[in-house]
Amino acid sequence: MAKKTDAAGGTPATLALTRAGVEFTAHPYEHDPRAASFGLEAAEKLGLDPERVFKTLLATVDGDLVVGVVPVTALLDLKALAAAVGGKRAEMADPRVAERKTGYVVGGISPLGQKTSLTTVVDESAILHETMFVSGGRRGFDIELAPDDLVRVTGASYAAIAR
């Protein structure tokens, strides 16, 4: 996998990876605004096994925002996410709050390069893959990288948070 950057089209996510010296591959695709699921659309348009494509979701755990990264084919298990960060109660975050805190729009929220550094948990299924795909910071743009690199750059932990 080659390190790819595009100064003109860089996003905070790609810039964070470049600064960290992480190898990644950018995968742009033509986004359809009518798509029902941004993650499944990415898997289909890029010809990928959907188990390798992960979505970035934000939840509030005991009042604090937390990032959960799960396969696009799964749901975020809010109880498991709360437990993974030592919390008791979790609920999905308001999309407007998620956009404001991350600097990204819903459907293009990347776990990388967010405006506010948030506690991040990656579903443990990611370790089954040599590389995984996450949003690159805008709709129609995914980044391929090693799961351990994502965890290292975001300061994340692995846990079983998908159902």
N, C-alpha and C positions, 0 to 999 in steps of 0.2 A: 504494500500500500504506500503510495507516494504522498509526501506532504504537499498539500495544495493550498494555495492562498490566492486570492484575487483582491488586490488592494481596492479596486473600484467597486467590487461587489461584496466585499467582506462584511461580515456581521459581527456583532459582539462575540458570538459563539466561536466563529473561525479565528477571530483575533485572540481570544483567550487560549485556544489550542496552539496557535502559532507562538504566542508568548511563552507558553509552557513547554514548547519544543515537542509537542505530540504529533505523531503522524496521523493523518486523517485523509479521507477522500470526500470531496464535495459531490453531491448527487442532485443537481437541479432537475426539475420535471415541470411539465405544464400543469399547473393547478386548475382544477375545475371548481369554480365558486359554488356550484350546485352539489358538490360531493357531500354525502351524508356523514362520512367518517374521514377526517383528514389523514389518520394513520393508515387505514386500509387503502385509501387512495394512493398513498405513497408506496405501499407494498405492491399494489397492482401496477402502477405506472413505472416503477423501477424493476418489475419482474422478480420480486423477492418473496421468500417464505415469510409470511406475516409474523411468525414467531421471532424473527430477527429484527423486526421494526418495533420500536418502543415509543410510547407517548409520554409526555410530561404533564403531570397533573398536580395541582396545588390544593392542599387541604389545610384547614385550621385544626391544630391539635392543642387542646387546652389553651386556646387563644393565640397560639403562635403559628405562623405560616410554615408549612413543611412541603417539600417537593417529593412526589412519588413518581418513579419511572417504571412503567410496566409495559408488557407487550400489548400491541394494539388489539390483539384478539382477546384480551382479558379485561377484567374490571379491577379497579383499585379496591382492595379490602381495607376499609377505613379502620376497623378494629386492629388489624395486623399492623397498619402503619402507625397507629397510636402506640401500640406495644413496642414497636421497633425503636421509637424515640423516647420511650419511658413515659408516655402519656396515657391518659385514661379515655378521652373522648375526642373523636375526630369527625369533621364534616367537610364536605367540599367547599372550597373557597369561592367567594363571589368572583365571577370572571373579571369584573372591572378592577377589583383589588389585585387579582393575579396579573393583569396587564400592567397596572401601575407599578407593582413591586418588581416585576421581572424586566419591564421595558419591551416586552414582546406582545404581539396580538394573539388572542386565542386561535389555535390551529397552527401557530408558528412559534409557540413557547418552547425554547430550548432549555435544557438543564444547565447549559454552559453560558457564561458571559452575562448572567443576570445582573440587573442594576443593584439589587439588594442580595447579599449573600445569605442564602437560606439553607437550613438543614435539609439534606437530600438523602433519600433512600432509593436504591436501585433493586428491583426484584431479582432474587437470586437466580432466576432462570437465565439471566444474561450471561452467566459464566459458562453456560453450555455452548456458547458460540465464540468462535475466534474473533469475529467482529460483530458489532451491532449497529443499528441505524437509529439516530435520534434527530429531532428537528434541528435544522441549522440556523434557526432564528427568523424564518419567514415561511409563509405558506408556499409550497412548491420547492422546498429546498431541504434535503436531509444530509446528514453527515455520517459517514461510516468510520468507526473507530473501535479499538479494543475496549471491552468492558472495564478492564482494570485501569485503563487510561482515563475513562470517564469518571470512575470512582476517585482516582487520584486528583484530577483537576478540580472536581467539585467538592472534594472532602466528604464524599458520600460513604455510606455503608451498604452492605448487601443484607437483604432480609426477604422472607417469603411474604410479599405484600400484594400479590396478584391472586385473583380467584376467577 
